[in-house]
Amino acid sequence: MKFIILFGPQAVGKMTVGQELEKITELKLFHNHMTIELVTPFFSYGSAPGKRLVSLFRQEIFEEVAKSDLEGLIFTFVWAFDLQNDWDYIEKISRIFENQGGTVYLVELEADMEERLERNKSPHRLSHKATKRNIEFSKRDLRVTMENHRLNSMEGEIGHANYLRINNTELSPETVAQMIKEKFQL
């Protein structure tokens, strides 16, 4: 079992890279908005019930996949490095797979803000993420989150053996997926 945690700021290309990686491996993609979009018609993701339900659904999926005979899972996540809760969450979900004999791979994406603002309004992104279709709100949220949190690691901060950092500002999702596949021999 392989568990790829594909993380980075909003609109960096996590879902799209994950989709390309899914195409060239036997791994399944579970992008973070799959649960957010499921819960949002009932409860705002920022509300206590919304967060609880998203967390519950993700936990159940992780546990079932970790015990399954699937090749592995790609999960996308916006990791705020200044929040201990996010560090704890990464550790918690990693343990689910490691406890079943799986291997965890951490892949960090980074891209220039101008590129991310363009990606934020791409038709592909909007078709998969209904909660991002209010472009002005999404753009504002992207900027506010960047101002309030550190969404990329500092040099040497991640000491995980299976770690890869890619600046994908000028790289296609297909190229990035191939780099990940080759680095980790997926």
JOCORNOR-V295448 format. One record per run of one state. SS is the DSSP state (a for helix, b for strand, c for the rest). FROM is the first residue (numbers start at 0). TO is the last residue. Records with the same first field share a line. If there is no record, write none. Layout:
# JOCORNOR-V295448
SS->FROM-TO, FROM-TO
This chain:
# JOCORNOR-V295448
c->0-0, 7-12, 24-26, 30-31, 40-46, 67-70, 77-82, 98-101, 110-111, 120-121, 128-128, 132-133, 148-161, 167-171, 184-185
b->1-6, 27-29, 71-76, 102-109, 162-166
a->13-23, 32-39, 47-66, 83-97, 112-119, 122-127, 129-131, 134-147, 172-183
